[in-house]
Amino acid sequence: MVSRCCRCPPRLRPKHVSSQTANDGSRGQEVSDEGGDAGHRQRLRARLLAGGGAAFHDYELLEYLLGLAIPRRDTKPLAKRLLAEFGSLPVLLAATPAELARIEGLGEGAIAAIKFVEAASLRSLRTAALDRPVLSGWQALTDYLHAAMAHRVTEEFRVIFLNNRSVMIRDEAMGEGTINQAPVYPREIVKRALELGASGMVLVHNHPSGDPQPSRDDIVMTKAVIEAGRHLGLSVHDHVIIGVGGHVSMRAQGLI
């Protein structure tokens, strides 16, 4: 049986400008050399080391990061343009390398720097959710899931597999689809749970539309997974739907 997550109206990415790659690995001519770059970056570094990043604007954090990858160019205009293109820092960090590569001024080094920051952030959030029962660490778990999934432009279905103490033992993507649906195979989910020796699961998927309210398809699919695992002693603790503005627990809504 193949179930599908809901069909949602798409949430569009900003349009990007294609360009040719410059010799130094950056793209385009919009970012130019300026003699005061070194001193400006030293001042940014001193502010960061003295007081942390809380007092920085998003564009300043991004400007400094880009400066590490593009050391001989003024990266402030590029940082501001990236934020204008994508709308926010979290959306920018969640962009795929292919999406970033279409932005004028970005080369492979700068793209890798952006994705390294995203990877480090997700690793930190995921670590905070490990090694404790999901009920006592629910906020940490949903923080991680929101950071990992809220800004995706396609639906992804993931399963948090739990041991008999309700502690996460594995977080796996089990289906990826289009802007409004992702295929879900209940038998494959149950099979994977048995392979891992899991006792329970938390189902998770995102709505690229931004609205986390469950659809009829979401409810039907969830019940199919519950039924597939019931006779084998596998429990579904919850199905969490992630949107840009927050998340919805189907158990909290009384739907499972």
Backbone hydrogen bonds, N-H to C=O, Kabsch-Sander energy under -0.5 kcal/mol:
donor,donor_aa,acceptor,acceptor_aa,energy
3,S,1,M,-0.6
3,S,184,V,-3.3
5,C,182,A,-1.9
8,C,6,C,-0.6
12,L,10,P,-0.6
18,S,16,H,-0.5
22,A,26,S,-3.1
25,G,22,A,-1.6
28,G,20,Q,-1.6
32,S,30,E,-0.6
37,D,34,E,-1.6
40,H,36,G,-2.2
41,R,37,D,-2.7
42,Q,38,A,-2.0
43,R,39,G,-1.9
44,L,40,H,-2.2
45,R,41,R,-2.7
46,A,42,Q,-2.4
47,R,43,R,-2.4
48,L,44,L,-2.3
49,L,45,R,-2.6
50,A,46,A,-2.0
51,G,47,R,-2.5
52,G,48,L,-2.3
56,F,53,G,-1.5
61,L,57,H,-1.8
62,L,58,D,-2.4
63,E,59,Y,-2.6
64,Y,60,E,-2.2
65,L,61,L,-2.1
66,L,62,L,-2.9
67,G,63,E,-1.9
68,L,64,Y,-1.2
68,L,65,L,-0.7
69,A,65,L,-0.9
69,A,66,L,-0.6
70,I,66,L,-2.5
73,R,70,I,-1.2
74,D,32,S,-2.0
75,T,73,R,-0.7
79,A,75,T,-2.6
80,K,76,K,-2.4
81,R,77,P,-2.2
82,L,78,L,-2.5
83,L,79,A,-1.9
84,A,80,K,-2.0
85,E,81,R,-2.5
86,F,82,L,-2.6
87,G,83,L,-2.2
92,L,88,S,-1.9
93,L,89,L,-2.6
94,A,90,P,-1.7
95,A,91,V,-0.7
95,A,92,L,-1.1
100,L,96,T,-2.4
101,A,97,P,-2.4
102,R,98,A,-0.6
102,R,99,E,-0.9
103,I,100,L,-2.0
104,E,102,R,-0.5
106,L,103,I,-1.7
107,G,105,G,-0.5
111,I,107,G,-2.3
112,A,108,E,-2.7
113,A,109,G,-1.9
114,I,110,A,-2.1
115,K,111,I,-2.3
116,F,112,A,-2.3
117,V,113,A,-1.8
118,E,114,I,-1.9
119,A,115,K,-2.5
120,A,116,F,-2.6
121,S,117,V,-2.3
122,L,118,E,-2.6
123,R,119,A,-2.3
124,S,120,A,-2.2
125,L,121,S,-2.2
126,R,122,L,-2.8
127,T,123,R,-2.4
128,A,124,S,-1.6
129,A,125,L,-0.9
129,A,126,R,-0.8
130,L,126,R,-0.8
130,L,127,T,-0.8
134,V,166,S,-2.6
137,G,133,P,-1.8
138,W,135,L,-0.8
141,L,137,G,-2.3
142,T,138,W,-2.7
143,D,139,Q,-2.3
144,Y,140,A,-2.0
145,L,141,L,-2.5
146,H,142,T,-2.5
147,A,143,D,-2.2
148,A,144,Y,-2.2
149,M,145,L,-2.0
150,A,146,H,-2.3
152,R,149,M,-1.5
155,E,178,T,-3.2
157,F,175,G,-3.6
158,R,156,E,-0.5
158,R,204,V,-3.5
159,V,172,E,-2.6
160,I,202,V,-2.9
161,F,159,V,-0.8
161,F,170,R,-2.8
162,L,200,G,-2.9
163,N,167,V,-2.1
166,S,163,N,-2.0
168,M,132,R,-0.6
169,I,161,F,-3.1
170,R,161,F,-1.3
172,E,159,V,-2.2
174,M,157,F,-3.0
175,G,157,F,-1.2
177,G,155,E,-2.6
178,T,181,Q,-2.2
184,V,3,S,-3.4
189,I,185,Y,-1.9
190,V,186,P,-2.3
191,K,187,R,-2.6
192,R,188,E,-2.3
193,A,189,I,-2.1
194,L,190,V,-2.2
195,E,191,K,-2.0
196,L,192,R,-1.8
197,G,193,A,-0.6
197,G,194,L,-0.7
198,A,193,A,-2.7
199,S,162,L,-2.8
200,G,162,L,-1.5
201,M,235,S,-1.9
202,V,160,I,-2.0
203,L,238,D,-2.6
204,V,158,R,-2.6
205,H,240,V,-1.9
206,N,156,E,-1.1
207,H,242,I,-2.6
210,G,207,H,-2.4
219,I,215,S,-1.9
220,V,216,R,-2.5
221,M,217,D,-2.6
222,T,218,D,-2.2
223,K,219,I,-2.2
224,A,220,V,-1.7
225,V,221,M,-1.9
226,I,222,T,-2.4
227,E,223,K,-2.4
228,A,224,A,-2.0
229,G,225,V,-1.7
230,R,226,I,-1.5
231,H,227,E,-0.7
232,L,229,G,-1.1
233,G,230,R,-1.4
234,L,229,G,-2.5
235,S,199,S,-1.7
235,S,233,G,-0.5
237,H,201,M,-2.8
237,H,235,S,-0.7
238,D,201,M,-0.8
240,V,203,L,-3.1
241,I,248,V,-2.5
242,I,205,H,-2.4
242,I,240,V,-0.5
243,G,246,G,-3.1
245,G,210,G,-0.8
246,G,243,G,-0.9
248,V,241,I,-2.2
250,M,239,H,-2.3
250,M,248,V,-0.6
253,Q,249,S,-1.4
254,G,251,R,-1.7
255,L,250,M,-2.7
256,I,250,M,-0.7
